[in-house]
Amino acid sequence: MSGPLRLRKVVEAVMGSVQRMFGREILVEIDGAMAEQSHRWGLPEAEAIPIALTLNELFTNAVKHGGETPVRCELRFDPEQVVLRIVNQGTLPAGFDLAQVRGGVSGLGLVRALLPRRSALLGLTQDGDQVVCELSLWPPGVQLLEAL
């Protein structure tokens, strides 16, 4: 690798891989104040692999536990941050608290261990009959690159 990777391309590549692996479609919606310039957000070299592994785990969980309805991915590109929401049909365990998930080498523990603490926030909540996973990234974990 050399230099930052385009965040949107990383998200699309990981999503495509998960879709092929499970034969399930993930619907994508892109919005936000910088939606037209979403290609300008980049992942610094040091953050690219941890973020890609995190995305793989989050998309895989949504597809595996998401019932028969399509998984939705919403990417919001704003001047200060990028927010990725993954929404799937499902129910979190009673009393679920992401903060109580222990770090480990698989699943959500791996995700918590990989995410850069200074520039990322992960939330997992119940909304009716859907599980909403929200990953917020801001500089320096992502960076706004010069216009092409």
N, CA, C and O atoms as a GROMACS GRO file, in nm:
protein
  592
    1MET      N    1   0.083  -0.118   0.000
    1MET     CA    2   0.000   0.000   0.000
    1MET      C    3   0.087   0.124   0.000
    1MET      O    4   0.200   0.123   0.050
    2SER      N    5   0.035   0.228  -0.056
    2SER     CA    6   0.104   0.357  -0.047
    2SER      C    7   0.000   0.465  -0.046
    2SER      O    8  -0.075   0.483  -0.143
    3GLY      N    9  -0.005   0.538   0.063
    3GLY     CA   10  -0.101   0.646   0.077
    3GLY      C   11  -0.240   0.598   0.114
    3GLY      O   12  -0.263   0.478   0.128
    4PRO      N   13  -0.330   0.692   0.130
    4PRO     CA   14  -0.466   0.658   0.174
    4PRO      C   15  -0.545   0.583   0.067
    4PRO      O   16  -0.526   0.603  -0.053
    5LEU      N   17  -0.635   0.496   0.114
    5LEU     CA   18  -0.729   0.428   0.025
    5LEU      C   19  -0.861   0.502   0.029
    5LEU      O   20  -0.899   0.556   0.133
    6ARG      N   21  -0.930   0.504  -0.081
    6ARG     CA   22  -1.061   0.570  -0.087
    6ARG      C   23  -1.161   0.489  -0.005
    6ARG      O   24  -1.184   0.372  -0.032
    7LEU      N   25  -1.221   0.552   0.095
    7LEU     CA   26  -1.312   0.484   0.186
    7LEU      C   27  -1.429   0.420   0.113
    7LEU      O   28  -1.464   0.305   0.140
    8ARG      N   29  -1.488   0.493   0.022
    8ARG     CA   30  -1.605   0.439  -0.049
    8ARG      C   31  -1.569   0.312  -0.127
    8ARG      O   32  -1.648   0.218  -0.132
    9LYS      N   33  -1.452   0.309  -0.188
    9LYS     CA   34  -1.408   0.190  -0.262
    9LYS      C   35  -1.385   0.072  -0.167
    9LYS      O   36  -1.416  -0.042  -0.202
   10VAL      N   37  -1.331   0.099  -0.049
   10VAL     CA   38  -1.310  -0.008   0.050
   10VAL      C   39  -1.445  -0.064   0.094
   10VAL      O   40  -1.463  -0.186   0.099
   11VAL      N   41  -1.540   0.024   0.125
   11VAL     CA   42  -1.674  -0.020   0.167
   11VAL      C   43  -1.738  -0.104   0.056
   11VAL      O   44  -1.791  -0.211   0.084
   12GLU      N   45  -1.732  -0.057  -0.068
   12GLU     CA   46  -1.794  -0.128  -0.179
   12GLU      C   47  -1.727  -0.264  -0.203
   12GLU      O   48  -1.795  -0.362  -0.233
   13ALA      N   49  -1.595  -0.271  -0.189
   13ALA     CA   50  -1.524  -0.397  -0.210
   13ALA      C   51  -1.561  -0.499  -0.103
   13ALA      O   52  -1.587  -0.616  -0.134
   14VAL      N   53  -1.563  -0.457   0.023
   14VAL     CA   54  -1.598  -0.548   0.132
   14VAL      C   55  -1.743  -0.592   0.119
   14VAL      O   56  -1.775  -0.710   0.134
   15MET      N   57  -1.831  -0.498   0.090
   15MET     CA   58  -1.973  -0.531   0.072
   15MET      C   59  -1.992  -0.630  -0.042
   15MET      O   60  -2.068  -0.726  -0.029
   16GLY      N   61  -1.924  -0.609  -0.154
   16GLY     CA   62  -1.934  -0.700  -0.268
   16GLY      C   63  -1.887  -0.840  -0.232
   16GLY      O   64  -1.948  -0.938  -0.273
   17SER      N   65  -1.780  -0.848  -0.156
   17SER     CA   66  -1.728  -0.978  -0.114
   17SER      C   67  -1.830  -1.052  -0.026
   17SER      O   68  -1.853  -1.172  -0.046
   18VAL      N   69  -1.890  -0.982   0.069
   18VAL     CA   70  -1.990  -1.044   0.157
   18VAL      C   71  -2.112  -1.086   0.077
   18VAL      O   72  -2.168  -1.193   0.100
   19GLN      N   73  -2.155  -1.003  -0.017
   19GLN     CA   74  -2.272  -1.038  -0.101
   19GLN      C   75  -2.245  -1.165  -0.181
   19GLN      O   76  -2.331  -1.252  -0.189
   20ARG      N   77  -2.126  -1.175  -0.239
   20ARG     CA   78  -2.091  -1.295  -0.317
   20ARG      C   79  -2.083  -1.418  -0.227
   20ARG      O   80  -2.129  -1.526  -0.265
   21MET      N   81  -2.025  -1.402  -0.110
   21MET     CA   82  -2.007  -1.515  -0.020
   21MET      C   83  -2.142  -1.574   0.025
   21MET      O   84  -2.156  -1.696   0.035
   22PHE      N   85  -2.239  -1.488   0.052
   22PHE     CA   86  -2.367  -1.534   0.104
   22PHE      C   87  -2.479  -1.535   0.001
   22PHE      O   88  -2.589  -1.584   0.029
   23GLY      N   89  -2.453  -1.482  -0.118
   23GLY     CA   90  -2.556  -1.477  -0.221
   23GLY      C   91  -2.674  -1.390  -0.182
   23GLY      O   92  -2.787  -1.416  -0.222
   24ARG      N   93  -2.648  -1.286  -0.104
   24ARG     CA   94  -2.753  -1.195  -0.057
   24ARG      C   95  -2.718  -1.053  -0.097
   24ARG      O   96  -2.602  -1.012  -0.093
   25GLU      N   97  -2.819  -0.978  -0.134
   25GLU     CA   98  -2.799  -0.840  -0.175
   25GLU      C   99  -2.796  -0.748  -0.053
   25GLU      O  100  -2.871  -0.768   0.043
   26ILE      N  101  -2.709  -0.647  -0.059
   26ILE     CA  102  -2.707  -0.540   0.039
   26ILE      C  103  -2.742  -0.412  -0.037
   26ILE      O  104  -2.672  -0.373  -0.130
   27LEU      N  105  -2.851  -0.349   0.003
   27LEU     CA  106  -2.896  -0.227  -0.063
   27LEU      C  107  -2.818  -0.108  -0.008
   27LEU      O  108  -2.798  -0.097   0.113
   28VAL      N  109  -2.773  -0.019  -0.096
   28VAL     CA  110  -2.689   0.092  -0.055
   28VAL      C  111  -2.757   0.225  -0.084
   28VAL      O  112  -2.816   0.244  -0.191
   29GLU      N  113  -2.747   0.316   0.012
   29GLU     CA  114  -2.796   0.452  -0.005
   29GLU      C  115  -2.685   0.546   0.039
   29GLU      O  116  -2.627   0.529   0.146
   30ILE      N  117  -2.656   0.645  -0.044
   30ILE     CA  118  -2.550   0.741  -0.012
   30ILE      C  119  -2.612   0.879  -0.002
   30ILE      O  120  -2.682   0.923  -0.093
   31ASP      N  121  -2.584   0.948   0.110
   31ASP     CA  122  -2.636   1.082   0.126
   31ASP      C  123  -2.540   1.165   0.210
   31ASP      O  124  -2.427   1.123   0.238
   32GLY      N  125  -2.585   1.282   0.250
   32GLY     CA  126  -2.502   1.373   0.330
   32GLY      C  127  -2.459   1.493   0.249
   32GLY      O  128  -2.472   1.496   0.127
   33ALA      N  129  -2.408   1.592   0.319
   33ALA     CA  130  -2.367   1.718   0.257
   33ALA      C  131  -2.257   1.697   0.153
   33ALA      O  132  -2.244   1.777   0.060
   34MET      N  133  -2.178   1.590   0.169
   34MET     CA  134  -2.068   1.565   0.075
   34MET      C  135  -2.091   1.440  -0.009
   34MET      O  136  -1.995   1.380  -0.057
   35ALA      N  137  -2.216   1.400  -0.028
   35ALA     CA  138  -2.246   1.279  -0.104
   35ALA      C  139  -2.185   1.284  -0.244
   35ALA      O  140  -2.133   1.184  -0.294
   36GLU      N  141  -2.192   1.400  -0.307
   36GLU     CA  142  -2.138   1.414  -0.442
   36GLU      C  143  -1.985   1.406  -0.445
   36GLU      O  144  -1.925   1.379  -0.549
   37GLN      N  145  -1.922   1.429  -0.330
   37GLN     CA  146  -1.776   1.424  -0.322
   37GLN      C  147  -1.730   1.310  -0.230
   37GLN      O  148  -1.624   1.318  -0.169
   38SER      N  149  -1.810   1.205  -0.220
   38SER     CA  150  -1.779   1.095  -0.129
   38SER      C  151  -1.644   1.031  -0.162
   38SER      O  152  -1.580   0.974  -0.074
   39HIS      N  153  -1.600   1.041  -0.287
   39HIS     CA  154  -1.472   0.984  -0.328
   39HIS      C  155  -1.353   1.055  -0.261
   39HIS      O  156  -1.241   1.004  -0.265
   40ARG      N  157  -1.376   1.170  -0.200
   40ARG     CA  158  -1.267   1.246  -0.138
   40ARG      C  159  -1.230   1.196   0.001
   40ARG      O  160  -1.126   1.234   0.054
   41TRP      N  161  -1.315   1.112   0.062
   41TRP     CA  162  -1.281   1.059   0.195
   41TRP      C  163  -1.187   0.940   0.180
   41TRP      O  164  -1.214   0.847   0.105
   42GLY      N  165  -1.076   0.944   0.254
   42GLY     CA  166  -0.978   0.837   0.246
   42GLY      C  167  -0.947   0.778   0.382
   42GLY      O  168  -0.968   0.840   0.486
   43LEU      N  169  -0.896   0.657   0.378
   43LEU     CA  170  -0.849   0.588   0.498
   43LEU      C  171  -0.697   0.593   0.499
   43LEU      O  172  -0.634   0.548   0.404
   44PRO      N  173  -0.637   0.649   0.606
   44PRO     CA  174  -0.492   0.645   0.615
   44PRO      C  175  -0.444   0.499   0.611
   44PRO      O  176  -0.516   0.408   0.652
   45GLU      N  177  -0.326   0.480   0.564
   45GLU     CA  178  -0.271   0.346   0.548
   45GLU      C  179  -0.286   0.261   0.675
   45GLU      O  180  -0.323   0.144   0.667
   46ALA      N  181  -0.257   0.320   0.791
   46ALA     CA  182  -0.262   0.244   0.917
   46ALA      C  183  -0.403   0.203   0.957
   46ALA      O  184  -0.420   0.108   1.033
   47GLU      N  185  -0.504   0.272   0.906
   47GLU     CA  186  -0.642   0.243   0.944
   47GLU      C  187  -0.714   0.153   0.844
   47GLU      O  188  -0.818   0.096   0.876
   48ALA      N  189  -0.661   0.139   0.724
   48ALA     CA  190  -0.732   0.070   0.616
   48ALA      C  191  -0.764  -0.076   0.649
   48ALA      O  192  -0.879  -0.119   0.631
   49ILE      N  193  -0.669  -0.153   0.697
   49ILE     CA  194  -0.694  -0.295   0.725
   49ILE      C  195  -0.788  -0.312   0.844
   49ILE      O  196  -0.884  -0.388   0.834
   50PRO      N  197  -0.766  -0.242   0.957
   50PRO     CA  198  -0.861  -0.257   1.067
   50PRO      C  199  -1.005  -0.218   1.029
   50PRO      O  200  -1.100  -0.285   1.070
   51ILE      N  201  -1.020  -0.112   0.952
   51ILE     CA  202  -1.154  -0.071   0.911
   51ILE      C  203  -1.214  -0.173   0.814
   51ILE      O  204  -1.332  -0.206   0.826
   52ALA      N  205  -1.137  -0.224   0.720
   52ALA     CA  206  -1.188  -0.324   0.626
   52ALA      C  207  -1.230  -0.451   0.700
   52ALA      O  208  -1.335  -0.507   0.669
   53LEU      N  209  -1.151  -0.497   0.797
   53LEU     CA  210  -1.189  -0.614   0.876
   53LEU      C  211  -1.315  -0.588   0.958
   53LEU      O  212  -1.401  -0.675   0.971
   54THR      N  213  -1.325  -0.468   1.013
   54THR     CA  214  -1.445  -0.429   1.088
   54THR      C  215  -1.567  -0.433   0.998
   54THR      O  216  -1.670  -0.490   1.034
   55LEU      N  217  -1.557  -0.373   0.880
   55LEU     CA  218  -1.670  -0.371   0.786
   55LEU      C  219  -1.710  -0.513   0.747
   55LEU      O  220  -1.829  -0.544   0.740
   56ASN      N  221  -1.611  -0.598   0.723
   56ASN     CA  222  -1.641  -0.736   0.687
   56ASN      C  223  -1.722  -0.805   0.797
   56ASN      O  224  -1.821  -0.872   0.769
   57GLU      N  225  -1.682  -0.788   0.921
   57GLU     CA  226  -1.752  -0.850   1.033
   57GLU      C  227  -1.894  -0.793   1.048
   57GLU      O  228  -1.988  -0.868   1.071
   58LEU      N  229  -1.909  -0.661   1.034
   58LEU     CA  230  -2.040  -0.600   1.050
   58LEU      C  231  -2.137  -0.641   0.938
   58LEU      O  232  -2.253  -0.672   0.965
   59PHE      N  233  -2.089  -0.642   0.813
   59PHE     CA  234  -2.175  -0.685   0.702
   59PHE      C  235  -2.209  -0.833   0.715
   59PHE      O  236  -2.323  -0.873   0.691
   60THR      N  237  -2.111  -0.914   0.752
   60THR     CA  238  -2.135  -1.058   0.768
   60THR      C  239  -2.239  -1.084   0.876
   60THR      O  240  -2.330  -1.165   0.857
   61ASN      N  241  -2.226  -1.016   0.990
   61ASN     CA  242  -2.325  -1.033   1.098
   61ASN      C  243  -2.464  -0.995   1.050
   61ASN      O  244  -2.560  -1.066   1.078
   62ALA      N  245  -2.475  -0.884   0.980
   62ALA     CA  246  -2.606  -0.838   0.934
   62ALA      C  247  -2.670  -0.938   0.838
   62ALA      O  248  -2.790  -0.964   0.847
   63VAL      N  249  -2.591  -0.993   0.747
   63VAL     CA  250  -2.644  -1.090   0.651
   63VAL      C  251  -2.678  -1.221   0.720
   63VAL      O  252  -2.785  -1.278   0.694
   64LYS      N  253  -2.590  -1.270   0.807
   64LYS     CA  254  -2.613  -1.399   0.873
   64LYS      C  255  -2.732  -1.395   0.969
   64LYS      O  256  -2.804  -1.494   0.981
   65HIS      N  257  -2.752  -1.283   1.036
   65HIS     CA  258  -2.856  -1.274   1.138
   65HIS      C  259  -2.975  -1.190   1.094
   65HIS      O  260  -3.062  -1.158   1.175
   66GLY      N  261  -2.980  -1.155   0.966
   66GLY     CA  262  -3.077  -1.058   0.920
   66GLY      C  263  -3.205  -1.111   0.860
   66GLY      O  264  -3.278  -1.035   0.796
   67GLY      N  265  -3.237  -1.236   0.879
   67GLY     CA  266  -3.361  -1.288   0.823
   67GLY      C  267  -3.358  -1.285   0.671
   67GLY      O  268  -3.252  -1.285   0.610
   68GLU      N  269  -3.477  -1.282   0.612
   68GLU     CA  270  -3.487  -1.288   0.466
   68GLU      C  271  -3.492  -1.152   0.399
   68GLU      O  272  -3.472  -1.142   0.278
   69THR      N  273  -3.518  -1.045   0.475
   69THR     CA  274  -3.526  -0.914   0.413
   69THR      C  275  -3.385  -0.863   0.380
   69THR      O  276  -3.289  -0.900   0.447
   70PRO      N  277  -3.374  -0.781   0.277
   70PRO     CA  278  -3.242  -0.730   0.239
   70PRO      C  279  -3.179  -0.647   0.352
   70PRO      O  280  -3.249  -0.578   0.426
   71VAL      N  281  -3.048  -0.654   0.361
   71VAL     CA  282  -2.973  -0.569   0.451
   71VAL      C  283  -2.958  -0.434   0.382
   71VAL      O  284  -2.935  -0.428   0.261
   72ARG      N  285  -2.970  -0.327   0.460
   72ARG     CA  286  -2.953  -0.192   0.405
   72ARG      C  287  -2.825  -0.130   0.460
   72ARG      O  288  -2.794  -0.145   0.578
   73CYS      N  289  -2.753  -0.062   0.375
   73CYS     CA  290  -2.634   0.011   0.415
   73CYS      C  291  -2.654   0.157   0.376
   73CYS      O  292  -2.678   0.189   0.259
   74GLU      N  293  -2.645   0.244   0.473
   74GLU     CA  294  -2.658   0.388   0.449
   74GLU      C  295  -2.523   0.451   0.478
   74GLU      O  296  -2.470   0.438   0.588
   75LEU      N  297  -2.468   0.520   0.379
   75LEU     CA  298  -2.340   0.590   0.394
   75LEU      C  299  -2.369   0.739   0.389
   75LEU      O  300  -2.421   0.791   0.290
   76ARG      N  301  -2.334   0.807   0.497
   76ARG     CA  302  -2.356   0.951   0.504
   76ARG      C  303  -2.220   1.020   0.509
   76ARG      O  304  -2.142   1.001   0.602
   77PHE      N  305  -2.193   1.102   0.407
   77PHE     CA  306  -2.067   1.175   0.397
   77PHE      C  307  -2.091   1.322   0.430
   77PHE      O  308  -2.158   1.393   0.355
   78ASP      N  309  -2.038   1.366   0.542
   78ASP     CA  310  -2.050   1.505   0.585
   78ASP      C  311  -1.910   1.567   0.594
   78ASP      O  312  -1.811   1.494   0.589
   79PRO      N  313  -1.900   1.698   0.606
   79PRO     CA  314  -1.768   1.761   0.613
   79PRO      C  315  -1.683   1.717   0.733
   79PRO      O  316  -1.560   1.716   0.724
   80GLU      N  317  -1.747   1.680   0.845
   80GLU     CA  318  -1.673   1.647   0.967
   80GLU      C  319  -1.653   1.497   0.989
   80GLU      O  320  -1.563   1.457   1.063
   81GLN      N  321  -1.737   1.414   0.924
   81GLN     CA  322  -1.731   1.271   0.952
   81GLN      C  323  -1.804   1.192   0.845
   81GLN      O  324  -1.875   1.246   0.760
   82VAL      N  325  -1.784   1.061   0.852
   82VAL     CA  326  -1.858   0.966   0.769
   82VAL      C  327  -1.931   0.873   0.864
   82VAL      O  328  -1.873   0.821   0.959
   83VAL      N  329  -2.060   0.851   0.838
   83VAL     CA  330  -2.139   0.760   0.920
   83VAL      C  331  -2.190   0.647   0.830
   83VAL      O  332  -2.252   0.671   0.727
   84LEU      N  333  -2.162   0.525   0.871
   84LEU     CA  334  -2.208   0.406   0.800
   84LEU      C  335  -2.310   0.337   0.890
   84LEU      O  336  -2.279   0.300   1.004
   85ARG      N  337  -2.431   0.321   0.839
   85ARG     CA  338  -2.537   0.251   0.914
   85ARG      C  339  -2.571   0.123   0.839
   85ARG      O  340  -2.596   0.125   0.718
   86ILE      N  341  -2.572   0.013   0.911
   86ILE     CA  342  -2.613  -0.115   0.854
   86ILE      C  343  -2.739  -0.155   0.929
   86ILE      O  344  -2.739  -0.167   1.051
   87VAL      N  345  -2.847  -0.176   0.854
   87VAL     CA  346  -2.976  -0.207   0.914
   87VAL      C  347  -3.023  -0.342   0.862
   87VAL      O  348  -3.028  -0.366   0.742
   88ASN      N  349  -3.058  -0.431   0.956
   88ASN     CA  350  -3.110  -0.561   0.918
   88ASN      C  351  -3.223  -0.602   1.011
   88ASN      O  352  -3.233  -0.555   1.124
   89GLN      N  353  -3.306  -0.690   0.960
   89GLN     CA  354  -3.412  -0.746   1.042
   89GLN      C  355  -3.347  -0.831   1.150
   89GLN      O  356  -3.252  -0.904   1.123
   90GLY      N  357  -3.398  -0.823   1.273
   90GLY     CA  358  -3.340  -0.905   1.379
   90GLY      C  359  -3.369  -0.850   1.517
   90GLY      O  360  -3.431  -0.744   1.532
   91THR      N  361  -3.323  -0.923   1.616
   91THR     CA  362  -3.345  -0.885   1.755
   91THR      C  363  -3.215  -0.907   1.832
   91THR      O  364  -3.157  -1.015   1.829
   92LEU      N  365  -3.172  -0.804   1.902
   92LEU     CA  366  -3.057  -0.817   1.989
   92LEU      C  367  -3.098  -0.894   2.114
   92LEU      O  368  -3.215  -0.890   2.153
   93PRO      N  369  -3.005  -0.964   2.178
   93PRO     CA  370  -3.038  -1.034   2.302
   93PRO      C  371  -3.088  -0.936   2.409
   93PRO      O  372  -3.046  -0.821   2.411
   94ALA      N  373  -3.176  -0.982   2.496
   94ALA     CA  374  -3.228  -0.898   2.603
   94ALA      C  375  -3.112  -0.842   2.685
   94ALA      O  376  -3.020  -0.916   2.722
   95GLY      N  377  -3.117  -0.714   2.713
   95GLY     CA  378  -3.014  -0.650   2.794
   95GLY      C  379  -2.882  -0.629   2.722
   95GLY      O  380  -2.781  -0.601   2.787
   96PHE      N  381  -2.880  -0.643   2.589
   96PHE     CA  382  -2.754  -0.630   2.514
   96PHE      C  383  -2.692  -0.493   2.537
   96PHE      O  384  -2.760  -0.390   2.531
   97ASP      N  385  -2.562  -0.492   2.563
   97ASP     CA  386  -2.485  -0.369   2.581
   97ASP      C  387  -2.350  -0.389   2.514
   97ASP      O  388  -2.267  -0.466   2.561
   98LEU      N  389  -2.329  -0.318   2.404
   98LEU     CA  390  -2.205  -0.333   2.328
   98LEU      C  391  -2.082  -0.306   2.415
   98LEU      O  392  -1.978  -0.368   2.397
   99ALA      N  393  -2.095  -0.214   2.510
   99ALA     CA  394  -1.982  -0.181   2.597
   99ALA      C  395  -1.940  -0.301   2.683
   99ALA      O  396  -1.827  -0.306   2.732
  100GLN      N  397  -2.031  -0.397   2.702
  100GLN     CA  398  -2.000  -0.514   2.784
  100GLN      C  399  -1.941  -0.630   2.703
  100GLN      O  400  -1.900  -0.731   2.760
  101VAL      N  401  -1.937  -0.616   2.570
  101VAL     CA  402  -1.879  -0.722   2.486
  101VAL      C  403  -1.728  -0.720   2.507
  101VAL      O  404  -1.663  -0.617   2.489
  102ARG      N  405  -1.674  -0.833   2.546
  102ARG     CA  406  -1.531  -0.842   2.573
  102ARG      C  407  -1.452  -0.847   2.443
  102ARG      O  408  -1.495  -0.905   2.343
  103GLY      N  409  -1.335  -0.785   2.447
  103GLY     CA  410  -1.246  -0.791   2.332
  103GLY      C  411  -1.202  -0.934   2.308
  103GLY      O  412  -1.188  -1.012   2.403
  104GLY      N  413  -1.181  -0.968   2.184
  104GLY     CA  414  -1.141  -1.105   2.153
  104GLY      C  415  -1.097  -1.116   2.010
  104GLY      O  416  -1.074  -1.016   1.941
  105VAL      N  417  -1.084  -1.240   1.965
  105VAL     CA  418  -1.032  -1.263   1.830
  105VAL      C  419  -1.143  -1.295   1.730
  105VAL      O  420  -1.113  -1.329   1.615
  106SER      N  421  -1.268  -1.284   1.770
  106SER     CA  422  -1.376  -1.308   1.674
  106SER      C  423  -1.494  -1.217   1.704
  106SER      O  424  -1.506  -1.163   1.814
  107GLY      N  425  -1.580  -1.201   1.606
  107GLY     CA  426  -1.705  -1.128   1.623
  107GLY      C  427  -1.688  -0.985   1.669
  107GLY      O  428  -1.593  -0.916   1.633
  108LEU      N  429  -1.785  -0.942   1.750
  108LEU     CA  430  -1.787  -0.803   1.795
  108LEU      C  431  -1.668  -0.769   1.885
  108LEU      O  432  -1.625  -0.654   1.890
  109GLY      N  433  -1.614  -0.869   1.954
  109GLY     CA  434  -1.494  -0.845   2.034
  109GLY      C  435  -1.377  -0.802   1.946
  109GLY      O  436  -1.300  -0.713   1.983
  110LEU      N  437  -1.364  -0.865   1.830
  110LEU     CA  438  -1.261  -0.828   1.734
  110LEU      C  439  -1.285  -0.686   1.683
  110LEU      O  440  -1.191  -0.607   1.673
  111VAL      N  441  -1.410  -0.656   1.650
  111VAL     CA  442  -1.444  -0.523   1.601
  111VAL      C  443  -1.405  -0.417   1.704
  111VAL      O  444  -1.342  -0.317   1.670
  112ARG      N  445  -1.442  -0.440   1.828
  112ARG     CA  446  -1.409  -0.342   1.933
  112ARG      C  447  -1.258  -0.326   1.948
  112ARG      O  448  -1.210  -0.216   1.972
  113ALA      N  449  -1.184  -0.435   1.933
  113ALA     CA  450  -1.038  -0.429   1.946
  113ALA      C  451  -0.973  -0.357   1.829
  113ALA      O  452  -0.871  -0.292   1.845
  114LEU      N  453  -1.032  -0.369   1.709
  114LEU     CA  454  -0.972  -0.313   1.588
  114LEU      C  455  -0.998  -0.164   1.568
  114LEU      O  456  -0.913  -0.093   1.515
  115LEU      N  457  -1.114  -0.117   1.611
  115LEU     CA  458  -1.151   0.022   1.581
  115LEU      C  459  -1.059   0.121   1.650
  115LEU      O  460  -1.026   0.106   1.767
  116PRO      N  461  -1.018   0.224   1.576
  116PRO     CA  462  -0.935   0.328   1.637
  116PRO      C  463  -1.017   0.407   1.740
  116PRO      O  464  -1.116   0.471   1.705
  117ARG      N  465  -0.976   0.401   1.865
  117ARG     CA  466  -1.053   0.463   1.973
  117ARG      C  467  -1.062   0.616   1.962
  117ARG      O  468  -1.160   0.676   2.008
  118ARG      N  469  -0.963   0.677   1.902
  118ARG     CA  470  -0.959   0.823   1.897
  118ARG      C  471  -1.044   0.881   1.784
  118ARG      O  472  -1.067   1.002   1.779
  119SER      N  473  -1.090   0.794   1.692
  119SER     CA  474  -1.158   0.850   1.575
  119SER      C  475  -1.269   0.762   1.520
  119SER      O  476  -1.303   0.769   1.402
  120ALA      N  477  -1.327   0.677   1.605
  120ALA     CA  478  -1.436   0.591   1.560
  120ALA      C  479  -1.529   0.562   1.677
  120ALA      O  480  -1.486   0.553   1.792
  121LEU      N  481  -1.656   0.548   1.646
  121LEU     CA  482  -1.755   0.514   1.746
  121LEU      C  483  -1.851   0.413   1.685
  121LEU      O  484  -1.902   0.434   1.575
  122LEU      N  485  -1.875   0.304   1.756
  122LEU     CA  486  -1.963   0.198   1.708
  122LEU      C  487  -2.082   0.188   1.801
  122LEU      O  488  -2.067   0.185   1.923
  123GLY      N  489  -2.201   0.182   1.743
  123GLY     CA  490  -2.322   0.162   1.820
  123GLY      C  491  -2.403   0.049   1.760
  123GLY      O  492  -2.401   0.028   1.639
  124LEU      N  493  -2.474  -0.024   1.844
  124LEU     CA  494  -2.558  -0.135   1.801
  124LEU      C  495  -2.686  -0.126   1.882
  124LEU      O  496  -2.684  -0.147   2.004
  125THR      N  497  -2.798  -0.095   1.816
  125THR     CA  498  -2.923  -0.072   1.887
  125THR      C  499  -3.039  -0.145   1.820
  125THR      O  500  -3.031  -0.184   1.704
  126GLN      N  501  -3.144  -0.161   1.895
  126GLN     CA  502  -3.269  -0.220   1.847
  126GLN      C  503  -3.363  -0.108   1.807
  126GLN      O  504  -3.379  -0.012   1.882
  127ASP      N  505  -3.424  -0.118   1.690
  127ASP     CA  506  -3.524  -0.021   1.645
  127ASP      C  507  -3.642  -0.100   1.590
  127ASP      O  508  -3.642  -0.137   1.473
  128GLY      N  509  -3.741  -0.125   1.674
  128GLY     CA  510  -3.854  -0.208   1.634
  128GLY      C  511  -3.805  -0.349   1.608
  128GLY      O  512  -3.744  -0.411   1.696
  129ASP      N  513  -3.831  -0.400   1.488
  129ASP     CA  514  -3.787  -0.537   1.454
  129ASP      C  515  -3.656  -0.536   1.376
  129ASP      O  516  -3.622  -0.634   1.309
  130GLN      N  517  -3.581  -0.425   1.387
  130GLN     CA  518  -3.455  -0.414   1.315
  130GLN      C  519  -3.339  -0.386   1.410
  130GLN      O  520  -3.356  -0.322   1.514
  131VAL      N  521  -3.222  -0.435   1.371
  131VAL     CA  522  -3.098  -0.403   1.442
  131VAL      C  523  -3.026  -0.297   1.359
  131VAL      O  524  -3.010  -0.311   1.238
  132VAL      N  525  -2.983  -0.191   1.426
  132VAL     CA  526  -2.912  -0.083   1.359
  132VAL      C  527  -2.770  -0.077   1.413
  132VAL      O  528  -2.747  -0.056   1.532
  133CYS      N  529  -2.676  -0.095   1.323
  133CYS     CA  530  -2.534  -0.083   1.356
  133CYS      C  531  -2.487   0.049   1.295
  133CYS      O  532  -2.504   0.072   1.175
  134GLU      N  533  -2.429   0.134   1.377
  134GLU     CA  534  -2.384   0.264   1.327
  134GLU      C  535  -2.237   0.282   1.360
  134GLU      O  536  -2.196   0.277   1.476
  135LEU      N  537  -2.158   0.303   1.256
  135LEU     CA  538  -2.015   0.326   1.269
  135LEU      C  539  -1.985   0.468   1.222
  135LEU      O  540  -2.005   0.502   1.106
  136SER      N  541  -1.938   0.551   1.316
  136SER     CA  542  -1.900   0.688   1.283
  136SER      C  543  -1.748   0.696   1.279
  136SER      O  544  -1.680   0.647   1.368
  137LEU      N  545  -1.696   0.759   1.175
  137LEU     CA  546  -1.552   0.777   1.158
  137LEU      C  547  -1.523   0.925   1.134
  137LEU      O  548  -1.594   0.990   1.058
  138TRP      N  549  -1.420   0.977   1.199
  138TRP     CA  550  -1.382   1.115   1.180
  138TRP      C  551  -1.230   1.124   1.184
  138TRP      O  552  -1.163   1.030   1.228
  139PRO      N  553  -1.173   1.236   1.137
  139PRO     CA  554  -1.027   1.250   1.135
  139PRO      C  555  -0.969   1.234   1.276
  139PRO      O  556  -1.030   1.278   1.373
  140PRO      N  557  -0.854   1.172   1.288
  140PRO     CA  558  -0.762   1.130   1.183
  140PRO      C  559  -0.787   0.989   1.130
  140PRO      O  560  -0.713   0.943   1.043
  141GLY      N  561  -0.890   0.917   1.180
  141GLY     CA  562  -0.918   0.782   1.132
  141GLY      C  563  -0.964   0.776   0.988
  141GLY      O  564  -0.945   0.675   0.921
  142VAL      N  565  -1.023   0.883   0.942
  142VAL     CA  566  -1.049   0.904   0.800
  142VAL      C  567  -1.001   1.045   0.770
  142VAL      O  568  -0.987   1.127   0.861
  143GLN      N  569  -0.977   1.073   0.645
  143GLN     CA  570  -0.930   1.207   0.610
  143GLN      C  571  -0.991   1.252   0.480
  143GLN      O  572  -1.014   1.174   0.388
  144LEU      N  573  -1.017   1.381   0.475
  144LEU     CA  574  -1.069   1.442   0.353
  144LEU      C  575  -0.950   1.471   0.263
  144LEU      O  576  -0.861   1.548   0.299
  145LEU      N  577  -0.950   1.408   0.146
  145LEU     CA  578  -0.838   1.420   0.053
  145LEU      C  579  -0.861   1.538  -0.041
  145LEU      O  580  -0.974   1.585  -0.058
  146GLU      N  581  -0.755   1.584  -0.100
  146GLU     CA  582  -0.767   1.692  -0.198
  146GLU      C  583  -0.857   1.650  -0.313
  146GLU      O  584  -0.860   1.532  -0.350
  147ALA      N  585  -0.928   1.744  -0.369
  147ALA     CA  586  -1.014   1.715  -0.484
  147ALA      C  587  -0.928   1.666  -0.601
  147ALA      O  588  -0.814   1.710  -0.620
  148LEU      N  589  -0.985   1.574  -0.678
  148LEU     CA  590  -0.911   1.521  -0.793
  148LEU      C  591  -0.908   1.620  -0.905
  148LEU      O  592  -0.849   1.593  -1.010
   0.00000   0.00000   0.00000
